[in-house]
Amino acid sequence: MKKHLFQSSKLVVILLILFSCTENQPEVPRGEFESGILILNEGAFGSNDGEVFHLDPSTEELKPNIFESANGRPFAGLLQDIVYENDQLYLVANTGKIEIVDAGDFTSTGAVTTDLDQPRSLTVNSGKIFISDYGPYDADFNTPESYIAVVQEINGGGVSKKIPVSRKPEDLISVGKFILVAGSEEGMVEVIDAKQEEVVETIEVTGSPKVFFETNGIIYLYAIDASEVRFYSFNLENFTIASTDIFPISMATGKIASGNDGMLYLIRSSGFPDYVDAVATLSLSNSTVNPNWHEGSGFYGIGVDQIRGEIYLANSNGFQGNGTVTVLDESGNEVDEVEVGRGPSGFLIR
């Protein structure tokens, strides 16, 4: 949002005086976890031992279980996502709860612990939390009652409304008062008016929509199928598709990270029983593709530290004990490896 320029010379003088009085005051100390890399450890199914680790890349210090350390209790869930909004972190557990913590010290500031089934991600809009949720399974393990849960306070509380959407909603992104929802199973993007709390537009796409991301001021949707990946951009004034870019990358998992110079890093996996995996790279600007930039097995999450030029590749190790994170440079060379928690699946890098 643009800031209005003051046109009164008196106001300019007052501002200069205020700045001169405060420029020598000490800065407020940053919280311990406000910078560095947060590692999402999903945890093992049945054990509900998801947790967050913190890595300081400048000192290589790794701190485990920072939620439990800060709050004196385990996270006790399968960690699906971490979302940063309004100086708070929202820890999304697909076992049916949201924990909200201070972004600096990880102390609890609230929670959503009731009326959720299988939450996947969330966004904050119009002073409310909107949570994508698969809904309950039916007798055939389908999810016909998927929804977006609405919580009226950004610090948590109960669910006030469930907005029906297409099956298996994943990522969400706010655009003004509107929210775009990636409906992964039916190839839908649903547009929700956050103030009215209802779906006002539906956009059909090809493939399974997974993740929204922004680059060069453009919002993209990443969608996958068995043999291709697709990137959609949108005309946000009327919610229509503006462009579609298709790349011949097979076996994409939906895990993606943005690097420098518009480079994107995607995880590919053959799945059970072979688990022959690779990191593919592609550029939206010049359409270059390398489907096997880095090869291995067990790849489960990816993140990029754009400032340091490092790629963080999570390996679940088949959920046989703890996972590992391998640090790569931008040429794909391994520069470090650290042991983390069970099922590392993603990163929040600040």
Kinemage of the C-alpha trace (Angstrom):
@kinemage 1
@onewidth
@group {chain A} dominant
@subgroup {mainchain}
@vectorlist {calphas} color= white
{ca met a 1} P 0.000 0.000 0.000
{ca lys a 2} L 1.367 3.423 -0.945
{ca lys a 3} L 2.038 5.899 1.850
{ca his a 4} L 0.725 9.421 1.338
{ca leu a 5} L 3.374 12.160 1.113
{ca phe a 6} L 2.993 14.980 3.608
{ca gln a 7} L 2.589 18.304 1.863
{ca ser a 8} L 2.791 20.508 4.975
{ca ser a 9} L 6.260 21.896 5.763
{ca lys a 10} L 5.303 22.056 9.449
{ca leu a 11} L 4.717 18.312 9.523
{ca val a 12} L 8.063 17.689 7.829
{ca val a 13} L 9.865 19.752 10.513
{ca ile a 14} L 8.065 17.866 13.309
{ca leu a 15} L 9.062 14.532 11.776
{ca leu a 16} L 12.705 15.611 11.467
{ca ile a 17} L 12.731 16.574 15.141
{ca leu a 18} L 11.227 13.253 16.164
{ca phe a 19} L 13.748 11.277 14.109
{ca ser a 20} L 16.685 13.269 15.527
{ca cys a 21} L 15.502 12.469 19.049
{ca thr a 22} L 15.181 8.764 18.455
{ca glu a 23} L 18.010 7.867 16.075
{ca asn a 24} L 20.510 7.279 18.912
{ca gln a 25} L 18.208 5.119 21.000
{ca pro a 26} L 19.177 1.435 21.146
{ca glu a 27} L 17.295 -0.943 18.877
{ca val a 28} L 14.817 -3.364 20.403
{ca pro a 29} L 16.550 -6.772 20.627
{ca arg a 30} L 15.371 -9.285 18.051
{ca gly a 31} L 13.780 -12.483 19.268
{ca glu a 32} L 15.871 -15.625 19.259
{ca phe a 33} L 13.905 -17.207 16.407
{ca glu a 34} L 13.141 -14.120 14.306
{ca ser a 35} L 15.942 -14.997 11.901
{ca gly a 36} L 17.471 -18.228 10.708
{ca ile a 37} L 15.775 -21.383 9.497
{ca leu a 38} L 12.776 -23.106 11.068
{ca ile a 39} L 12.665 -26.803 10.149
{ca leu a 40} L 9.262 -28.497 10.145
{ca asn a 41} L 9.450 -32.054 11.421
{ca glu a 42} L 6.111 -33.615 10.561
{ca gly a 43} L 6.392 -36.458 13.055
{ca ala a 44} L 5.388 -40.093 12.701
{ca phe a 45} L 1.796 -41.212 12.177
{ca gly a 46} L 0.398 -42.605 15.422
{ca ser a 47} L 3.121 -41.003 17.526
{ca asn a 48} L 2.054 -37.384 16.878
{ca asp a 49} L 5.601 -36.245 17.628
{ca gly a 50} L 5.842 -33.340 15.188
{ca glu a 51} L 8.160 -30.516 16.254
{ca val a 52} L 10.113 -27.501 15.059
{ca phe a 53} L 13.906 -27.187 15.026
{ca his a 54} L 15.807 -23.912 14.591
{ca leu a 55} L 19.059 -23.658 12.645
{ca asp a 56} L 21.280 -20.580 12.788
{ca pro a 57} L 23.207 -20.828 9.499
{ca ser a 58} L 25.837 -18.303 10.604
{ca thr a 59} L 26.889 -20.356 13.647
{ca glu a 60} L 25.547 -23.757 12.501
{ca glu a 61} L 23.826 -24.083 15.904
{ca leu a 62} L 20.796 -26.387 15.774
{ca lys a 63} L 18.161 -26.159 18.518
{ca pro a 64} L 15.666 -29.052 18.664
{ca asn a 65} L 12.072 -29.103 19.900
{ca ile a 66} L 11.733 -25.357 20.320
{ca phe a 67} L 7.952 -25.459 20.846
{ca glu a 68} L 8.305 -27.849 23.786
{ca ser a 69} L 11.271 -25.895 25.182
{ca ala a 70} L 9.349 -22.612 25.089
{ca asn a 71} L 6.051 -23.921 26.432
{ca gly a 72} L 6.905 -26.842 28.706
{ca arg a 73} L 4.735 -29.290 26.779
{ca pro a 74} L 5.086 -31.239 23.535
{ca phe a 75} L 3.489 -30.015 20.338
{ca ala a 76} L 1.549 -33.317 20.218
{ca gly a 77} L 0.459 -33.423 16.599
{ca leu a 78} L 1.517 -34.120 13.026
{ca leu a 79} L 2.929 -30.816 11.789
{ca gln a 80} L 1.589 -29.942 8.349
{ca asp a 81} L 2.546 -26.298 7.840
{ca ile a 82} L 3.958 -23.162 9.473
{ca val a 83} L 2.532 -19.806 8.421
{ca tyr a 84} L 3.972 -16.406 9.393
{ca glu a 85} L 1.366 -13.658 9.847
{ca asn a 86} L 1.381 -10.445 11.946
{ca asp a 87} L 4.518 -11.332 13.970
{ca gln a 88} L 2.980 -14.662 14.897
{ca leu a 89} L 3.592 -18.198 13.683
{ca tyr a 90} L 0.687 -20.540 13.088
{ca leu a 91} L 1.639 -24.206 13.488
{ca val a 92} L -0.870 -26.291 11.543
{ca ala a 93} L -1.326 -29.918 12.631
{ca asn a 94} L -3.258 -32.175 10.281
{ca thr a 95} L -4.346 -34.081 13.376
{ca gly a 96} L -6.878 -31.336 14.085
{ca lys a 97} L -5.429 -28.267 15.777
{ca ile a 98} L -3.588 -24.971 15.268
{ca glu a 99} L -1.011 -23.708 17.766
{ca ile a 100} L -0.162 -19.989 17.621
{ca val a 101} L 3.205 -18.779 18.928
{ca asp a 102} L 5.199 -15.585 19.176
{ca ala a 103} L 7.585 -15.416 16.210
{ca gly a 104} L 10.473 -14.254 18.388
{ca asp a 105} L 10.497 -16.695 21.303
{ca phe a 106} L 7.957 -19.393 20.312
{ca thr a 107} L 5.833 -18.926 23.439
{ca ser a 108} L 2.171 -19.772 22.955
{ca thr a 109} L -0.217 -16.898 22.230
{ca gly a 110} L -3.316 -18.918 21.377
{ca ala a 111} L -4.743 -21.964 19.655
{ca val a 112} L -7.554 -23.429 17.593
{ca thr a 113} L -8.182 -26.839 19.077
{ca thr a 114} L -11.853 -27.622 18.386
{ca asp a 115} L -14.053 -28.242 15.337
{ca leu a 116} L -11.194 -29.074 12.967
{ca asp a 117} L -10.684 -32.373 11.150
{ca gln a 118} L -7.612 -32.411 8.899
{ca pro a 119} L -6.305 -28.824 8.561
{ca arg a 120} L -3.703 -28.204 5.864
{ca ser a 121} L -2.787 -24.510 5.847
{ca leu a 122} L -4.215 -21.063 6.613
{ca thr a 123} L -4.195 -17.369 5.916
{ca val a 124} L -5.192 -14.309 7.951
{ca asn a 125} L -7.558 -11.815 6.342
{ca ser a 126} L -9.910 -9.104 7.654
{ca gly a 127} L -8.844 -9.847 11.239
{ca lys a 128} L -9.859 -13.510 10.947
{ca ile a 129} L -8.165 -16.863 10.384
{ca phe a 130} L -9.183 -18.953 7.364
{ca ile a 131} L -8.075 -22.601 7.544
{ca ser a 132} L -8.151 -25.130 4.708
{ca asp a 133} L -9.408 -28.493 5.962
{ca tyr a 134} L -9.980 -31.792 4.154
{ca gly a 135} L -12.903 -32.513 6.447
{ca pro a 136} L -13.738 -35.994 7.748
{ca tyr a 137} L -13.234 -39.194 5.765
{ca asp a 138} L -16.333 -41.099 4.723
{ca ala a 139} L -16.607 -44.911 4.685
{ca asp a 140} L -14.620 -45.065 1.410
{ca phe a 141} L -11.884 -42.683 2.656
{ca asn a 142} L -13.126 -39.854 0.451
{ca thr a 143} L -13.484 -36.271 1.702
{ca pro a 144} L -16.826 -34.987 0.382
{ca glu a 145} L -17.194 -32.440 3.184
{ca ser a 146} L -14.019 -30.361 2.728
{ca tyr a 147} L -14.223 -26.779 3.960
{ca ile a 148} L -12.503 -23.543 4.928
{ca ala a 149} L -12.859 -22.988 8.677
{ca val a 150} L -13.293 -19.408 9.898
{ca val a 151} L -12.017 -18.226 13.292
{ca gln a 152} L -13.028 -14.683 14.237
{ca glu a 153} L -9.856 -13.737 16.169
{ca ile a 154} L -6.251 -13.889 14.938
{ca asn a 155} L -5.167 -15.259 18.331
{ca gly a 156} L -7.372 -18.302 17.953
{ca gly a 157} L -10.571 -19.545 19.487
{ca gly a 158} L -13.421 -21.640 18.180
{ca val a 159} L -14.551 -22.150 14.601
{ca ser a 160} L -17.472 -19.844 13.797
{ca lys a 161} L -18.218 -21.071 10.280
{ca lys a 162} L -17.244 -23.750 7.778
{ca ile a 163} L -17.327 -22.640 4.134
{ca pro a 164} L -17.867 -25.657 1.824
{ca val a 165} L -15.254 -25.979 -0.963
{ca ser a 166} L -14.098 -28.643 -3.430
{ca arg a 167} L -12.393 -31.759 -2.119
{ca lys a 168} L -8.994 -31.595 -0.437
{ca pro a 169} L -8.174 -27.856 -0.270
{ca glu a 170} L -4.471 -27.202 0.212
{ca asp a 171} L -2.757 -23.814 0.123
{ca leu a 172} L -4.435 -20.401 0.482
{ca ile a 173} L -3.280 -16.872 -0.316
{ca ser a 174} L -4.847 -13.494 0.504
{ca val a 175} L -5.369 -10.872 -2.202
{ca gly a 176} L -6.947 -7.789 -0.656
{ca lys a 177} L -10.199 -8.888 0.976
{ca phe a 178} L -10.240 -12.058 -1.132
{ca ile a 179} L -8.693 -15.477 -0.549
{ca leu a 180} L -7.634 -17.936 -3.264
{ca val a 181} L -7.953 -21.621 -2.321
{ca ala a 182} L -6.127 -24.453 -4.121
{ca gly a 183} L -8.621 -27.316 -4.447
{ca ser a 184} L -6.237 -30.186 -5.125
{ca glu a 185} L -8.575 -33.076 -5.922
{ca glu a 186} L -11.061 -31.455 -8.304
{ca gly a 187} L -8.779 -28.960 -10.084
{ca met a 188} L -10.447 -25.883 -8.661
{ca val a 189} L -9.365 -22.472 -7.439
{ca glu a 190} L -12.109 -21.037 -5.267
{ca val a 191} L -12.241 -17.337 -4.428
{ca ile a 192} L -13.595 -16.448 -0.992
{ca asp a 193} L -14.735 -12.988 0.071
{ca ala a 194} L -13.245 -12.755 3.563
{ca lys a 195} L -15.770 -10.187 4.753
{ca gln a 196} L -18.821 -12.082 3.479
{ca glu a 197} L -17.250 -15.467 4.347
{ca glu a 198} L -18.470 -17.163 1.187
{ca val a 199} L -17.199 -18.428 -2.173
{ca val a 200} L -17.807 -15.770 -4.829
{ca glu a 201} L -15.919 -17.227 -7.815
{ca thr a 202} L -14.597 -20.583 -9.034
{ca ile a 203} L -11.758 -21.079 -11.540
{ca glu a 204} L -11.184 -24.466 -13.177
{ca val a 205} L -7.590 -25.518 -13.859
{ca thr a 206} L -5.880 -28.624 -15.225
{ca gly a 207} L -3.856 -30.754 -12.829
{ca ser a 208} L -3.839 -30.866 -9.056
{ca pro a 209} L -3.350 -27.374 -7.547
{ca lys a 210} L -0.876 -27.415 -4.657
{ca val a 211} L 0.899 -24.163 -3.773
{ca phe a 212} L 0.586 -20.421 -4.346
{ca phe a 213} L 3.738 -18.312 -4.487
{ca glu a 214} L 4.669 -14.798 -5.518
{ca thr a 215} L 7.611 -13.760 -7.678
{ca asn a 216} L 8.287 -10.388 -9.317
{ca gly a 217} L 4.951 -9.153 -8.010
{ca ile a 218} L 2.988 -11.927 -9.749
{ca ile a 219} L 0.998 -14.584 -7.866
{ca tyr a 220} L 1.390 -18.067 -9.335
{ca leu a 221} L -0.382 -21.336 -8.650
{ca tyr a 222} L 1.705 -24.515 -8.927
{ca ala a 223} L -0.256 -27.557 -10.148
{ca ile a 224} L 0.929 -31.077 -10.967
{ca asp a 225} L -0.098 -34.231 -12.785
{ca ala a 226} L 1.726 -37.462 -13.639
{ca ser a 227} L 3.752 -36.110 -16.567
{ca glu a 228} L 3.692 -32.295 -16.362
{ca val a 229} L 3.768 -29.335 -14.016
{ca arg a 230} L 1.790 -26.164 -14.629
{ca phe a 231} L 2.075 -22.597 -13.411
{ca tyr a 232} L -0.982 -20.360 -13.572
{ca ser a 233} L -1.151 -16.614 -13.053
{ca phe a 234} L -4.398 -14.707 -12.635
{ca asn a 235} L -6.117 -11.480 -13.578
{ca leu a 236} L -6.877 -10.448 -10.022
{ca glu a 237} L -9.393 -7.761 -10.959
{ca asn a 238} L -11.849 -10.373 -12.290
{ca phe a 239} L -10.269 -13.677 -11.166
{ca thr a 240} L -9.607 -15.233 -14.548
{ca ile a 241} L -6.512 -17.086 -15.733
{ca ala a 242} L -3.918 -14.701 -17.185
{ca ser a 243} L -1.240 -17.209 -18.240
{ca thr a 244} L -0.400 -20.912 -18.165
{ca asp a 245} L 3.154 -22.257 -18.355
{ca ile a 246} L 3.592 -26.020 -18.833
{ca phe a 247} L 6.805 -27.985 -18.286
{ca pro a 248} L 7.445 -31.693 -19.035
{ca ile a 249} L 8.449 -32.697 -15.508
{ca ser a 250} L 7.033 -36.017 -14.353
{ca met a 251} L 6.427 -37.412 -10.858
{ca ala a 252} L 6.345 -34.002 -9.142
{ca thr a 253} L 5.269 -34.186 -5.502
{ca gly a 254} L 3.991 -30.653 -5.002
{ca lys a 255} L 6.975 -29.543 -2.900
{ca ile a 256} L 8.531 -26.417 -4.410
{ca ala a 257} L 10.827 -23.538 -3.379
{ca ser a 258} L 11.847 -20.251 -5.030
{ca gly a 259} L 15.532 -19.444 -5.497
{ca asn a 260} L 17.553 -16.574 -6.916
{ca asp a 261} L 17.100 -15.188 -10.442
{ca gly a 262} L 13.662 -16.761 -10.728
{ca met a 263} L 14.930 -20.331 -10.361
{ca leu a 264} L 12.410 -22.831 -8.954
{ca tyr a 265} L 13.317 -26.105 -7.223
{ca leu a 266} L 10.815 -28.997 -7.377
{ca ile a 267} L 10.886 -32.420 -5.735
{ca arg a 268} L 10.156 -35.440 -7.936
{ca ser a 269} L 9.577 -38.948 -6.579
{ca ser a 270} L 8.796 -42.342 -8.089
{ca gly a 271} L 7.047 -43.294 -4.848
{ca phe a 272} L 6.760 -46.703 -3.256
{ca pro a 273} L 8.548 -49.121 -3.595
{ca asp a 274} L 11.532 -47.629 -5.463
{ca tyr a 275} L 11.649 -44.072 -4.083
{ca val a 276} L 13.979 -42.844 -6.809
{ca asp a 277} L 13.875 -39.105 -6.202
{ca ala a 278} L 15.287 -35.971 -7.768
{ca val a 279} L 15.246 -32.209 -7.447
{ca ala a 280} L 14.267 -30.572 -10.739
{ca thr a 281} L 15.033 -26.949 -11.547
{ca leu a 282} L 13.221 -24.653 -13.933
{ca ser a 283} L 13.034 -20.995 -14.792
{ca leu a 284} L 9.741 -19.305 -15.638
{ca ser a 285} L 11.605 -16.456 -17.326
{ca asn a 286} L 13.514 -18.469 -19.918
{ca ser a 287} L 11.794 -21.895 -19.724
{ca thr a 288} L 15.004 -23.828 -19.014
{ca val a 289} L 14.442 -27.193 -17.305
{ca asn a 290} L 16.752 -29.673 -15.592
{ca pro a 291} L 14.631 -32.607 -14.342
{ca asn a 292} L 17.535 -34.269 -12.516
{ca trp a 293} L 19.502 -31.389 -11.015
{ca his a 294} L 20.143 -33.405 -7.823
{ca glu a 295} L 19.330 -37.106 -7.421
{ca gly a 296} L 18.810 -39.412 -4.446
{ca ser a 297} L 15.995 -40.966 -2.432
{ca gly a 298} L 13.716 -40.073 0.452
{ca phe a 299} L 13.337 -36.383 -0.496
{ca tyr a 300} L 10.457 -34.950 1.538
{ca gly a 301} L 10.787 -31.154 1.638
{ca ile a 302} L 12.771 -28.278 0.168
{ca gly a 303} L 13.601 -24.658 0.971
{ca val a 304} L 15.969 -21.962 -0.318
{ca asp a 305} L 17.969 -19.363 1.576
{ca gln a 306} L 18.209 -16.753 -1.171
{ca ile a 307} L 20.630 -14.524 0.740
{ca arg a 308} L 23.186 -17.277 1.348
{ca gly a 309} L 22.495 -19.050 -1.940
{ca glu a 310} L 21.816 -22.379 -0.210
{ca ile a 311} L 19.199 -25.050 -0.860
{ca tyr a 312} L 17.890 -27.107 2.077
{ca leu a 313} L 16.749 -30.599 1.154
{ca ala a 314} L 14.843 -32.650 3.747
{ca asn a 315} L 15.085 -36.443 3.784
{ca ser a 316} L 12.601 -38.510 5.769
{ca asn a 317} L 14.866 -41.597 5.756
{ca gly a 318} L 11.726 -43.662 5.318
{ca phe a 319} L 10.493 -42.533 8.762
{ca gln a 320} L 12.927 -45.054 10.233
{ca gly a 321} L 14.182 -42.901 13.068
{ca asn a 322} L 15.158 -39.275 12.574
{ca gly a 323} L 15.424 -37.487 9.259
{ca thr a 324} L 18.253 -35.413 7.853
{ca val a 325} L 18.644 -32.070 6.089
{ca thr a 326} L 21.266 -31.721 3.377
{ca val a 327} L 22.552 -28.260 2.481
{ca leu a 328} L 23.388 -27.730 -1.200
{ca asp a 329} L 24.980 -24.810 -2.990
{ca glu a 330} L 23.443 -23.375 -6.162
{ca ser a 331} L 25.497 -25.807 -8.253
{ca gly a 332} L 23.987 -28.786 -6.439
{ca asn a 333} L 27.073 -29.630 -4.393
{ca glu a 334} L 26.538 -30.917 -0.853
{ca val a 335} L 28.110 -28.559 1.690
{ca asp a 336} L 26.624 -29.808 4.965
{ca glu a 337} L 24.215 -32.283 6.530
{ca val a 338} L 22.433 -32.218 9.897
{ca glu a 339} L 20.234 -34.710 11.730
{ca val a 340} L 16.799 -33.351 12.607
{ca gly a 341} L 13.475 -34.804 13.820
{ca arg a 342} L 10.992 -37.319 12.453
{ca gly a 343} L 9.820 -36.672 8.902
{ca pro a 344} L 11.299 -33.259 8.069
{ca ser a 345} L 8.967 -31.821 5.447
{ca gly a 346} L 9.515 -28.081 5.039
{ca phe a 347} L 11.280 -24.885 5.985
{ca leu a 348} L 10.498 -21.307 6.951
{ca ile a 349} L 13.554 -19.195 6.152
{ca arg a 350} L 13.787 -15.608 7.421
